[in-house]
């Protein structure tokens, strides 16, 4: 299985991800944003997807400046990235 998660610079709250595995199996992908207290802010992706390039946009215009985390899950793969939003 391979996963690539990239953040669009300079807008770090827009993520592009490539998911799947070398055999092309379908996989359940989940991309969730949390605040620094662990409260779930928004689920951006929670669906079965095949190999391909996908994009998810997180609209944080109503949120205060602070540290946020994005958790990406695909099968047994888990990754958490830290995002800093300054207004």
C-alpha positions as CSV (number, residue, x, y, z in Angstrom):
1,X,0.0,0.0,0.0
2,X,1.2,3.5,-0.7
3,X,-0.1,6.9,0.5
4,X,1.1,10.3,-0.4
5,X,-0.3,13.3,1.5
6,X,0.8,16.8,0.4
7,X,-0.3,20.2,1.6
8,X,-0.8,23.0,-0.9
9,X,1.7,25.8,-0.2
10,X,1.1,28.6,1.0
11,X,-2.5,27.4,1.9
12,X,-1.6,24.6,4.2
13,X,-5.2,23.9,4.9
14,X,-5.8,22.5,1.5
15,X,-4.6,18.9,1.2
16,X,-4.0,16.7,-1.9
17,X,-3.7,13.0,-1.4
18,X,-3.0,10.0,-3.5
19,X,-4.3,6.7,-2.1
20,X,-4.4,3.1,-2.9
21,X,-1.9,0.3,-3.4
22,X,0.1,-1.2,-6.2
23,X,-2.6,-3.8,-7.0
24,X,-5.3,-1.2,-7.3
25,X,-7.6,-2.5,-4.5
26,X,-10.3,-0.3,-3.1
27,X,-9.5,1.2,0.3
28,X,-11.5,3.2,2.9
29,X,-9.9,6.6,3.2
30,X,-10.6,8.9,6.1
31,X,-9.2,12.5,6.5
32,X,-10.3,14.2,9.7
33,X,-9.3,17.6,11.1
34,X,-9.0,18.1,14.9
35,X,-8.2,21.1,17.1
36,X,-5.4,21.1,19.6
37,X,-7.7,19.8,22.3
38,X,-8.6,16.7,20.3
39,X,-12.1,17.8,19.3
40,X,-13.1,16.8,15.8
41,X,-13.6,19.9,13.6
42,X,-14.6,18.3,10.3
43,X,-14.4,15.0,8.4
44,X,-13.2,15.9,4.9
45,X,-13.1,12.3,3.5
46,X,-14.7,9.1,4.7
47,X,-15.4,6.8,1.7
48,X,-14.1,3.9,-0.3
49,X,-11.8,5.0,-3.1
50,X,-9.5,3.3,-5.6
51,X,-6.0,4.3,-6.6
52,X,-5.9,7.9,-7.8
53,X,-5.3,11.5,-7.0
54,X,-7.9,13.3,-4.9
55,X,-8.2,16.7,-3.3
56,X,-9.9,17.8,-0.1
57,X,-10.3,21.4,0.9
58,X,-10.7,22.5,4.5
59,X,-12.5,25.8,4.9
60,X,-11.1,27.3,8.1
61,X,-12.3,30.8,7.6
62,X,-14.7,30.6,10.7
63,X,-12.0,29.2,13.0
64,X,-9.6,31.1,15.2
65,X,-5.9,31.1,14.7
66,X,-4.3,28.1,16.3
67,X,-2.8,24.6,15.9
68,X,-4.9,22.0,14.1
69,X,-4.2,18.4,13.2
70,X,-5.2,16.3,10.2
71,X,-5.4,12.6,10.6
72,X,-5.3,10.5,7.5
73,X,-6.3,6.8,7.6
74,X,-6.2,4.2,4.8
75,X,-6.4,0.6,5.8
76,X,-3.6,0.0,8.3
77,X,-1.8,3.3,7.4
78,X,-2.2,6.2,9.7
79,X,-0.6,9.7,9.5
80,X,-1.1,12.8,11.5
81,X,0.1,16.2,10.4
82,X,0.2,19.4,12.3
83,X,-1.1,22.6,10.8
84,X,-0.6,26.2,12.1
85,X,-3.2,28.7,11.1
86,X,-2.5,32.4,11.6
87,X,-5.0,35.1,10.8
